Amino acid sequence: MAAHRRRRHPASADEESVLAYARERLSAYKVPRRAIHFVKTLPTTSSGKLMRRALRPERQ
């Protein structure tokens, strides 16, 4: 599982602090294992829903 996070402030959080927060508050199987990707904006459809397909890495 990977996670995508939109930063509200440029230096608001780093990967380790987000993982520590998740470990404290989530069950072990819900904590991201692979990576946390920080993005400027989350892609949305015209109706405002999250475009999950656009967040997936390109498969080669």
Backbone as CSV, one residue per row, in Angstrom:
resi,resn,N_x,N_y,N_z,CA_x,CA_y,CA_z,C_x,C_y,C_z
1,MET,0.842,-1.170,0.000,0.000,0.000,0.000,0.888,1.234,0.000
2,ALA,0.531,2.181,-0.788,1.232,3.454,-0.840,0.228,4.543,-0.478
3,ALA,0.730,5.679,-0.072,-0.146,6.784,0.304,0.247,8.030,-0.469
4,HIS,-0.746,8.837,-0.793,-0.522,10.139,-1.419,-1.018,11.192,-0.453
5,ARG,-0.221,12.230,-0.282,-0.602,13.284,0.649,-0.376,14.629,-0.010
6,ARG,-1.351,15.504,0.110,-1.208,16.859,-0.413,-0.679,17.737,0.711
7,ARG,0.382,18.449,0.438,0.954,19.354,1.447,0.227,20.676,1.419
8,ARG,-0.160,21.126,2.585,-0.811,22.445,2.676,0.224,23.547,2.803
9,HIS,1.323,23.243,3.467,2.433,24.182,3.623,3.686,23.475,3.122
10,PRO,4.613,24.184,2.518,5.781,23.538,1.914,6.567,22.625,2.854
11,ALA,6.739,23.000,4.091,7.546,22.181,5.004,6.705,21.631,6.148
12,SER,5.440,21.332,5.892,4.537,20.938,6.977,4.818,19.548,7.516
13,ALA,5.285,18.617,6.681,5.511,17.250,7.154,6.495,16.552,6.242
14,ASP,7.186,15.570,6.802,8.053,14.732,5.991,7.563,13.293,6.102
15,GLU,8.187,12.401,5.374,7.719,11.018,5.308,7.758,10.335,6.672
16,GLU,8.807,10.544,7.436,8.931,9.897,8.748,7.863,10.363,9.733
17,SER,7.554,11.655,9.735,6.538,12.148,10.672,5.140,11.627,10.298
18,VAL,4.870,11.494,9.002,3.584,10.952,8.578,3.476,9.481,8.961
19,LEU,4.557,8.713,8.770,4.547,7.302,9.160,4.402,7.139,10.669
20,ALA,5.065,7.981,11.441,4.939,7.913,12.897,3.507,8.217,13.326
21,TYR,2.897,9.206,12.713,1.504,9.545,12.998,0.590,8.359,12.679
22,ALA,0.830,7.714,11.523,0.006,6.578,11.117,0.194,5.395,12.062
23,ARG,1.425,5.139,12.490,1.679,4.017,13.403,0.994,4.212,14.750
24,GLU,0.909,5.454,15.196,0.265,5.741,16.484,-1.255,5.562,16.426
25,ARG,-1.850,5.903,15.286,-3.307,5.997,15.230,-4.011,4.932,14.394
26,LEU,-3.250,4.149,13.612,-3.872,3.153,12.735,-3.467,1.742,13.135
27,SER,-4.268,0.791,12.716,-3.898,-0.611,12.882,-2.680,-0.887,12.010
28,ALA,-1.907,-1.909,12.377,-0.657,-2.194,11.671,-0.876,-2.452,10.185
29,TYR,-1.977,-3.109,9.824,-2.178,-3.425,8.409,-2.599,-2.211,7.588
30,LYS,-2.941,-1.096,8.220,-3.345,0.106,7.501,-2.205,1.098,7.290
31,VAL,-1.078,0.886,7.936,0.063,1.791,7.799,0.708,1.556,6.430
32,PRO,0.974,2.612,5.647,1.587,2.435,4.323,2.934,1.733,4.429
33,ARG,3.160,0.753,3.548,4.412,-0.007,3.578,5.422,0.488,2.561
34,ARG,4.952,0.873,1.404,5.879,1.219,0.332,6.430,2.629,0.455
35,ALA,5.586,3.595,0.261,6.076,4.968,0.225,4.922,5.936,0.429
36,ILE,5.305,7.135,0.749,4.343,8.226,0.835,4.764,9.239,-0.222
37,HIS,3.858,9.549,-1.121,4.139,10.483,-2.203,3.480,11.815,-1.865
38,PHE,4.264,12.878,-1.874,3.734,14.208,-1.630,3.448,14.861,-2.975
39,VAL,2.250,15.366,-3.135,1.845,16.004,-4.386,1.324,17.407,-4.093
40,LYS,1.410,18.279,-5.100,0.912,19.645,-4.923,-0.610,19.677,-4.899
41,THR,-1.229,18.955,-5.828,-2.685,18.875,-5.877,-3.082,17.438,-6.184
42,LEU,-4.234,17.038,-5.708,-4.764,15.715,-6.006,-5.663,15.830,-7.234
43,PRO,-5.463,14.956,-8.228,-6.282,15.045,-9.432,-7.730,14.654,-9.150
44,THR,-8.650,15.440,-9.675,-10.065,15.163,-9.467,-10.804,15.170,-10.800
45,THR,-11.956,14.517,-10.805,-12.809,14.499,-11.989,-13.630,15.779,-12.022
46,SER,-14.424,15.925,-13.050,-15.267,17.123,-13.158,-16.314,17.185,-12.053
47,SER,-16.658,16.023,-11.474,-17.635,16.014,-10.385,-16.970,16.151,-9.012
48,GLY,-15.627,16.265,-8.972,-14.922,16.494,-7.718,-14.410,15.245,-7.024
49,LYS,-14.578,14.085,-7.655,-14.093,12.843,-7.049,-12.611,12.651,-7.352
50,LEU,-11.928,11.934,-6.487,-10.508,11.675,-6.650,-10.262,10.724,-7.815
51,MET,-9.306,11.065,-8.686,-8.943,10.201,-9.815,-7.825,9.266,-9.373
52,ARG,-8.197,8.121,-8.820,-7.212,7.181,-8.305,-6.316,6.640,-9.401
53,ARG,-6.858,6.460,-10.577,-6.084,5.930,-11.699,-4.896,6.846,-12.025
54,ALA,-5.068,8.141,-11.881,-4.007,9.095,-12.182,-2.895,9.049,-11.126
55,LEU,-3.180,8.530,-9.944,-2.177,8.467,-8.886,-1.323,7.196,-8.944
56,ARG,-1.801,6.197,-9.655,-1.054,4.941,-9.751,0.200,5.130,-10.580
57,PRO,1.295,4.469,-10.197,2.515,4.599,-11.005,2.330,3.918,-12.354
58,GLU,3.021,4.412,-13.344,2.940,3.830,-14.680,3.587,2.464,-14.685
59,ARG,2.893,1.473,-15.207,3.449,0.124,-15.315,4.160,-0.019,-16.641
60,GLN,5.312,-0.650,-16.614,6.105,-0.780,-17.830,5.985,-2.152,-18.408
